[in-house]
């Protein structure tokens, strides 16, 4: 049996066990009281919906989200944070904490394979990871210190900016880098990889390294503040600004998330902003949906879905923006 069917089988089994466990726990008075208390902490008020229904709803919602994220070519956390914070009654701190774990789970699953295929470059990743992870810790503390309405306002602006970035950015498969700059040369930001479709051996190097490293300060801050992951920003900076080939940029970005998001996730975990009742079904649903999305990719029309996702991001960003004003 191949690796992907094994992973899918494990995830399906985990989802079934989760649903069965929740139904069983709902019938136990002691566990039901603990579950209801956890849901009350997430929503900030008592809910008429049975507590065990929320994880099941999240599981189904994130399954669909995982499919859409793959078809649209965006990270799951970019959709998770604005949509769950906009349409579920959960406090934004818990949504952001779970969003980081969602992005982290996907990155950890993909990281080893990308490194093995030489599509993620450690030489490229480590200097920017050092900057981005340190700044993501600062961003997480800033995000937890800000009033929720200000954070909603900033989140709305950020989500709408991401939607516009997705609409207008044109990544370059193999950017032309005439001469490597001194910083890139000193940091050894170059390498070789083999293009699987043609067998061609491609060498690459970076340029404009200083502005790229400075932008990762901002990317790290935003990743920690909003729990969005940072793939939406990593790829354009690595590819269009620094000149890394698209495949190296995408692979390295995915690997970067496992370092950047881990740093910020510890802050949210330490502050009690990650509740298993919300995080576990979200991660299982998104990962299961992403496996289904990969299979649907061959027959779907990703361009249409990408535009649909951009529309949804604009809508949810606008909703978060208005919530920041109490509307």
N, C-alpha and C positions, 0 to 999 in steps of 0.2 A: 504493500500500500504506500502511495506517495505521501510526502510531508503535508501538503495542503488538505487532502481528504482527512488525514489524521487530526489536524488542527480543527477542521470544521466539525468533525465528529465530537471532539472534546468540548468545543464551544456549545454545540447543540445539547450535549449531555449536561453541561454546566447550566445552560438556560432552563432545561427541564427540571433539574434538581432545585434550582433557585425558585421556580414557580411552585413546585411541590412543597418545598420547605416553607415558603411564605404562607401557603394555604394551611399547612399543618400548624405553623406558629400562630396563625390567626385564631385557631380553635383553642389554643392554650392561654389561660387567663394571665399568667405571669409574663409570658413572652409578648402577649398582645399589649400589655401595659407598657413594656419597654419599647416596643415598636411604635406605639402611639406617641410616646414621649419624644422619640427620635424625629418623627414626622412633624410634631408640634414645634420642635426646635428648628427644623428646616423651613417651615412655613411661617413661623412666628405667631401662629394662632391655631385654635382647634379647628379641625376640618370635619365636614360631614361625610367625606369619602372615607371608607375603611382604610386604615393605615397600610395594609398589605397590598392595596390596589395600586398605590403610587409606584412602588418598584416594578410592578408588572406593566403599568402604563409606560414607565420610562424605558423598560426593556424593548417594548414594541416600537416606541417612538424612535429610540436610538438605532434600532435595527433598520428602519426606513432611512434614517439620517445617514447611516453608514453606507447604504447603497447609493444614495444621492451624492455623498461626498466623493466616492470613487468615480462615479460617472462625470461629475463636474470637475474633477481634478483638484479638489481643495482638501485641506486637513479637516478631520472630524470636529476638532475643538473649535474651529472658526465658525462652524454651524451650530455646535452644541451650546456655546455660551449665549449668543444673542437669542436663539430660539427658545431655549429652556428658561432663560431669565425673562423673556418676553411673554411666554404663554403658560408657564407653570408658576404656582404660588410660592416658589422657593426663594429664600433670601439669596441675594447676589453673591455673598461671600462663599456659600456652599456651592453655588453653581461654578464660580471661578476655580475653587479648589478641585472640584470634580473635573472641570475642563482641562486642567493641567494633567491630571492622572490619565484622562482619555488620550491626550496627545502623547503622553509618556508611554502608555501601553503600546500604541501603534509604532512608536519609534523603536522601542525595545524589541518588538517582534521583527522589525525590518532591518535593524542595525547590523547584526552578525552577517546576514546574507549579502548586504551591500558592501561590507568590508571585505568579505571573501571574494567577491567579484571585482574588487578594486574600483568600485563605483563611488565609494565614499573615501575621501582622502583625509588621513589623520593629520598630514602636514598642513592642509588647508583648514581643517576643523579646529585643531587644538588652540591656535592663537585667538580665533574669534570666539570659541567656546569659553575661554578664560574670561574674556571681556563680557560676553553676553550673560554667562551664568552669574558673575558677580553683580551685574546690573539687574538681573532678574530678581535677586534676593532683595535689593534695594526697592525695586518696583513692587514686590509683594508686600513689603512693610508699608510703603506709601499707599498702596491700594487698600490695605486693611485699616489704615489710619484715616483715610478720607471719608467724609459723610457719603451715605449711599446715593443721595440725589446728585451730588457732584460726579460721583463715579459713573452713574447711569448716563449722565450728560456726556462725559468723556468717552464712555463705551459706545454710545450712539454715534458720535463723530468718528471714532476709530472704525466702526463697522462700515459706515458709509464710505469712508476713505478706502477701506479694503475692497469694497464692491467696485469703486471707480478704478482702483489699481488693477483688479482682475479684468475689467472691461477694456482698459487701455494698454496694458503691458503686452509687449511682443517679445517673448524670449528668443534668444538666438541660439540655434543648435550648437554651432561651433564658432564663437567670437574670434575675430582676428586680433591677436596680441603681438604687435611688432617687436616690442622690447620690454622685458620685465623691469619693474622699478626696483630701487635699492632695498626698500623694506621687504618686498616680496622675495627678493633674492636672498636677503639675510635670513628670512624665516623659512626658506626652502619651499615656498608655495609653488610647486610644479610637480609634474608626474606623468605617468604613462598608463593608458588603459587600452583594452582591446574592445572594439565595437563588435558585439555579438552577431549582429545581422550580416556584417561583411567580412569579419575577421581582420579588419584593418587595425593596425597598432597606431594609436593617436597620442601624441605628446602635447602637453598643455602647460601654460604658465599664467601667472596673474599680472595685472597692472592696476594702477590707481588703488594701491593697497591701503594707504593712510585714510582717504575718505571712506573706504569700505569698513575699516576697523572702527572709525568714529560712528558710522551709522549703526554698528552693532551695539553701541551703548544705548541708543534709542530703542533698538529692537528688543534688547534684554529688559529694559525698563517696562516696555509695553507688554511683553510676554508675562512678566511677573504681576503687573497691575491688573490685567484683564483675564489672565488664564486662557488665552487664545491659542497657545502654541506660537510658533513664529515662522512656520514654513512659508506663509503668504509673503513674508518680507525677506526671509533668508535667500530664497531662490533668485528674485530679481537683483538683489545686491551682489550675490556671488556670480551670477551669470552676466547681467547687463553692465554692471559697474566694474567688477573685478576681472571679468573676462574668462571665467571658468566655463568649460563646455556644459551644455544643459544637463547632460546625464550626471556629470560630476557634481554640478550645483544641486540637483534634486537629491542625489544620494547623500551628499555631505550635509545638506539641510536636514534630512531625516535623522542622520546620526547626531547632528547638533542638538536636536530636540531632546534626545535622551540625556544630555548633560544640562542644557539650559533649564528644561522643565523640572528636572530632579531638584535642582537648587531651590527653585521657587516653591515646588510642591512641599518641601520640608517645612517651610514657613507656615503654609496653610495647615499642614498636619499638626504642627506644634501648637497652632492657635485653635485647634479643634474644629476647623472648617471643612474637614473631610469626614463624611458619615458613610459607613459601608452600605447602608440601606439605599443610598443614592448612587454611590460610586460603582458598586459591583454590577448592578443591572445595566448601568450606562456603558461600562467598558465591554461587558459581554455582548450587549446589543450592537454596539458600534463595530466591534471586531467581526461579529457574525455577519452583519450587513455588508461590511467591506469585502468579505470573501464572496458573498453573493454578487456584489457590485462588479467585482473583477470578472465573474462569469458572464454577466449581462453586458459588459463593455463591448463585446464582439458584435452584438446585435442592436444595441441602443444607439441613439443619436446624441452623443455627448455635447455637441455644440448647442443644441436646443436646451439640454438640461443645464449647461453652464450658464446660459442666459437666464434660465429660470431661477437658478441659485443666486445670480447677481441681483435679480429682482427681489427675491426673498430677503437677501442681505440688506438691500436698500430699505425695504419695508421694516424689517426688525430693527435696523439701525435707527430709522426714524421713530419707531415706537420707543426704543430705549432713550432717545434724545428727548422726546416729549415727557416720558416718565421722570426724567431728570428735573423737569419744570413742574412736576406734580399733575400733569394733564392726563 
